[in-house]
Amino acid sequence: ICEILEKAGVDFIDVSCGIPGSPEVCATIEHGTYDKSWKRYRAAAAKKYVNIPGIAVCNIKEPDVAEQILVDGCCDFVGVARGHLADPEWCNKARSGKAETIRKCIGCLCCFQEIVNFRHVKCAVNPKLGREREFENPKHNGQGRTVAIIGGGPAGIEAALLLDRRGFHVVLFDPSERLGGTLNIADKGEGKEKITRLVDGMIAQVCESDIELRIGEEATVEKVKALLPCGVFIACGAMPMLPPIPGISGKNVVTAEDVLTGRAQLQGDCII
């Protein structure tokens, strides 16, 4: 087919896979558990039969992955779609040597779910997507005034970055030793390493800013008052709800969070 298309005057071949009804239909826009660049061999195979440029879409989330595919000769161009939804500055950050600050796509398919349901495109990690006219140019009215943010999860980080951009002096409290909140639990499951890279990128953005970090420090009323802040943002998350099931407080019952963080060790073969 590629050879026929080339003879017909097609300028380039963009190699993907999956058609409706086939077992691999999900692989057209694969979810986060697929390996990065897993289908590069398809573009490489097509490239052998044509002389026109080939484009590979290979679940590419990071510039170094894209660069390696090019170096290996699998294609002439790489296609990155969802990565630009998560961070429209993807290419600019890569070109300027700041790839570590890219807000990484986690392959959750939130964007695709919205599209197939004929709704406005959204992104789980980029709250501005599709609403840039509203949020891309915030007012610069901080004037160095202090604001306190309680909690260094994704909400706290997003608030801190925005307020820093607006010219406020941001003080961010978090009792943990690593920013990211419960994303640092969500990344412990099988195939969830993309969430780890997302948090790494968010932390890199914070470190590049003028945000004052109080990591490993509880935000007490006295500490916050001492800052004389003009505003306080509460972003410390919530406690998981335990349903009122008889026996749920028994010693044989643990939460998924306990297992993922290693606080609980499962023993035996009969585990539900």
C-alpha positions as CSV (number, residue, x, y, z in Angstrom):
1,I,0.0,0.0,0.0
2,C,2.8,2.4,0.8
3,E,4.5,1.8,-2.5
4,I,1.2,2.5,-4.4
5,L,0.7,5.7,-2.4
6,E,4.2,6.8,-3.2
7,K,3.6,6.3,-6.9
8,A,0.3,8.2,-6.6
9,G,2.2,11.2,-5.4
10,V,1.9,11.1,-1.6
11,D,4.5,13.3,0.1
12,F,5.1,11.2,3.2
13,I,3.8,8.1,5.1
14,D,2.6,8.4,8.7
15,V,2.7,4.9,10.2
16,S,0.3,3.9,12.9
17,C,-1.7,0.8,13.5
18,G,-5.1,-0.5,14.5
19,I,-8.5,-0.3,12.8
20,P,-12.0,-0.5,14.2
21,G,-12.9,-4.1,15.0
22,S,-9.3,-5.4,15.2
23,P,-7.8,-6.6,18.5
24,E,-5.2,-3.8,18.2
25,V,-7.6,-1.0,17.8
26,C,-6.6,0.4,21.3
27,A,-3.0,0.5,20.0
28,T,-3.8,3.4,17.6
29,I,-3.8,5.6,20.7
30,E,-2.4,3.4,23.3
31,H,-2.8,3.8,27.0
32,G,-0.1,4.5,29.6
33,T,1.0,0.9,30.2
34,Y,2.4,0.4,26.7
35,D,6.1,0.7,26.5
36,K,7.5,3.9,25.0
37,S,8.4,3.5,21.3
38,W,7.0,0.0,21.3
39,K,5.7,0.1,17.7
40,R,8.8,1.7,16.1
41,Y,9.4,-1.5,14.1
42,R,6.3,-0.8,12.0
43,A,7.6,2.5,10.7
44,A,11.0,1.0,10.2
45,A,9.5,-1.8,8.1
46,A,7.5,0.7,5.9
47,K,10.5,2.9,5.4
48,K,12.3,0.0,3.6
49,Y,9.8,0.1,0.7
50,V,9.5,3.8,0.0
51,N,11.8,6.7,-0.7
52,I,9.4,9.4,0.6
53,P,9.8,10.5,4.3
54,G,8.3,8.4,7.0
55,I,6.7,9.6,10.3
56,A,6.6,7.3,13.3
57,V,4.0,7.7,16.1
58,C,5.4,5.5,18.8
59,N,3.9,6.4,22.2
60,I,6.6,9.1,22.5
61,K,6.4,11.1,25.7
62,E,10.0,12.4,26.0
63,P,12.5,14.1,23.6
64,D,15.3,11.6,24.2
65,V,13.0,8.7,23.0
66,A,12.2,10.7,19.9
67,E,15.8,11.4,19.3
68,Q,16.8,7.7,19.6
69,I,14.2,6.6,17.0
70,L,15.6,9.1,14.6
71,V,19.2,8.1,15.3
72,D,18.3,4.4,14.7
73,G,16.9,5.3,11.3
74,C,13.4,4.1,12.0
75,C,11.8,7.2,10.5
76,D,12.6,10.7,9.2
77,F,10.1,12.5,11.5
78,V,8.5,11.6,14.8
79,G,4.9,12.3,15.6
80,V,4.0,13.6,19.1
81,A,0.4,14.4,19.6
82,R,-0.8,13.9,23.2
83,G,2.5,15.1,24.5
84,H,1.7,18.5,23.1
85,L,-1.7,18.5,24.7
86,A,-0.1,17.9,28.1
87,D,2.6,20.6,27.4
88,P,2.3,22.8,24.4
89,E,5.9,23.9,25.0
90,W,7.2,20.3,24.5
91,C,9.3,21.2,21.5
92,N,10.5,24.5,22.8
93,K,11.6,23.0,26.1
94,A,13.4,20.2,24.3
95,R,15.2,22.6,21.9
96,S,16.3,24.8,24.8
97,G,17.8,21.9,26.8
98,K,15.0,22.0,29.5
99,A,13.4,18.6,28.7
100,E,13.2,17.8,32.3
101,T,10.6,20.5,32.9
102,I,8.2,19.1,30.3
103,R,4.8,18.3,31.8
104,K,4.7,14.6,30.7
105,C,1.6,12.9,29.2
106,I,0.7,9.8,31.3
107,G,-1.3,8.1,28.6
108,C,-4.5,8.1,30.6
109,L,-6.7,8.7,27.5
110,C,-8.7,11.5,29.2
111,C,-8.3,13.5,26.0
112,F,-9.5,10.7,23.7
113,Q,-12.4,9.9,26.0
114,E,-13.7,13.5,25.7
115,I,-13.2,13.5,21.9
116,V,-15.1,10.2,21.2
117,N,-17.9,11.5,23.3
118,F,-18.1,14.7,21.2
119,R,-17.0,16.9,24.1
120,H,-14.5,19.6,24.4
121,V,-10.9,18.2,24.6
122,K,-9.4,18.1,28.1
123,C,-6.2,16.8,29.6
124,A,-5.8,15.2,33.1
125,V,-2.4,16.9,33.6
126,N,-2.9,20.3,31.8
127,P,-5.9,22.2,33.2
128,K,-5.4,25.0,30.6
129,L,-6.0,22.8,27.6
130,G,-8.8,24.1,25.4
131,R,-9.2,27.1,27.7
132,E,-6.0,29.0,26.8
133,R,-7.9,32.2,26.1
134,E,-9.0,32.3,29.7
135,F,-5.9,31.1,31.5
136,E,-2.8,31.6,29.3
137,N,-2.3,35.3,30.2
138,P,-3.0,35.8,33.9
139,K,-2.9,39.2,35.6
140,H,0.6,40.1,36.9
141,N,-0.6,41.7,40.1
142,G,1.3,39.9,42.8
143,Q,3.6,42.8,43.5
144,G,5.8,40.6,45.7
145,R,3.0,39.9,48.2
146,T,3.3,36.6,50.1
147,V,0.8,33.8,49.6
148,A,1.0,30.4,51.5
149,I,0.1,27.1,49.9
150,I,-0.6,24.2,52.1
151,G,0.1,20.9,50.3
152,G,2.5,20.0,47.5
153,G,0.4,17.7,45.5
154,P,-0.6,18.4,41.8
155,A,-3.2,21.1,42.9
156,G,-0.7,22.8,45.3
157,I,2.1,22.8,42.6
158,E,-0.2,24.1,39.9
159,A,-1.4,26.9,42.2
160,A,2.2,27.7,43.3
161,L,3.4,27.9,39.7
162,L,0.6,30.2,38.6
163,L,0.9,32.5,41.6
164,D,4.7,32.7,41.1
165,R,4.1,33.6,37.5
166,R,1.7,36.4,38.6
167,G,4.5,37.9,40.7
168,F,3.5,36.7,44.2
169,H,6.1,35.5,46.7
170,V,4.9,31.9,47.1
171,V,5.7,29.8,50.2
172,L,4.8,26.1,49.7
173,F,4.4,23.8,52.7
174,D,4.4,20.0,52.4
175,P,5.1,17.5,55.2
176,S,6.5,14.9,52.8
177,E,10.1,14.8,51.5
178,R,9.0,14.8,47.9
179,L,6.4,16.9,46.1
180,G,3.6,15.2,44.3
181,G,1.2,14.2,47.0
182,T,-0.7,11.0,46.3
183,L,0.7,10.8,42.8
184,N,3.7,9.3,44.6
185,I,1.4,6.4,45.6
186,A,-0.5,6.2,42.3
187,D,2.9,5.6,40.5
188,K,3.6,2.4,42.5
189,G,1.3,0.1,40.4
190,E,2.4,-2.0,37.5
191,G,3.1,0.1,34.4
192,K,2.6,3.4,36.2
193,E,6.1,4.8,35.8
194,K,4.8,7.6,33.5
195,I,3.2,9.1,36.6
196,T,6.7,9.2,38.3
197,R,8.0,11.1,35.3
198,L,5.1,13.5,35.4
199,V,5.9,14.3,39.1
200,D,9.6,14.7,38.2
201,G,8.7,17.3,35.5
202,M,6.4,19.2,38.0
203,I,9.2,19.3,40.6
204,A,11.7,20.5,37.9
205,Q,9.3,23.4,37.1
206,V,9.0,24.3,40.8
207,C,12.8,24.2,41.2
208,E,13.2,26.5,38.2
209,S,10.8,29.1,39.8
210,D,11.1,31.5,42.7
211,I,8.8,29.4,44.9
212,E,10.0,29.1,48.5
213,L,9.8,25.5,49.4
214,R,9.1,24.3,53.0
215,I,9.5,20.5,52.3
216,G,9.2,18.1,55.2
217,E,7.5,20.8,57.2
218,E,4.0,20.9,58.6
219,A,2.1,24.1,58.1
220,T,0.9,25.2,61.5
221,V,-1.4,28.2,62.1
222,E,1.5,30.0,63.8
223,K,3.9,29.5,60.9
224,V,1.4,30.7,58.3
225,K,0.5,33.7,60.4
226,A,4.1,34.6,60.8
227,L,4.3,35.0,57.0
228,L,1.6,37.7,57.0
229,P,0.2,36.3,53.8
230,C,-2.4,38.1,51.7
231,G,-3.9,34.7,50.9
232,V,-3.8,31.0,51.9
233,F,-4.5,28.2,49.6
234,I,-5.5,24.8,51.1
235,A,-4.4,22.0,48.8
236,C,-3.7,19.2,51.2
237,G,-6.0,16.6,49.6
238,A,-8.4,14.3,51.4
239,M,-8.4,11.1,53.4
240,P,-9.7,8.0,51.6
241,M,-13.1,6.9,52.6
242,L,-13.5,3.5,54.1
243,P,-17.0,2.1,53.5
244,P,-19.0,0.9,56.6
245,I,-18.6,-2.8,55.8
246,P,-18.8,-5.1,58.8
247,G,-15.3,-6.3,59.7
248,I,-13.5,-3.6,57.8
249,S,-11.6,-2.5,61.0
250,G,-10.2,-6.0,61.4
251,K,-6.5,-6.7,61.5
252,N,-6.8,-8.8,58.3
253,V,-8.0,-5.7,56.3
254,V,-5.6,-3.2,54.7
255,T,-6.0,-0.5,52.2
256,A,-4.5,-0.5,48.7
257,E,-2.4,2.5,49.8
258,D,-1.0,0.5,52.7
259,V,0.1,-2.2,50.2
260,L,1.5,0.1,47.6
261,T,3.6,2.1,50.1
262,G,4.9,-1.1,51.8
263,R,3.2,-0.3,55.2
264,A,1.4,-3.7,54.9
265,Q,2.9,-6.9,53.8
266,L,0.5,-9.5,52.3
267,Q,1.0,-13.1,53.3
268,G,-0.6,-16.3,52.3
269,D,-2.4,-17.4,49.2
270,C,-6.0,-16.5,50.0
271,I,-6.0,-12.8,49.4
272,I,-8.9,-10.7,48.1
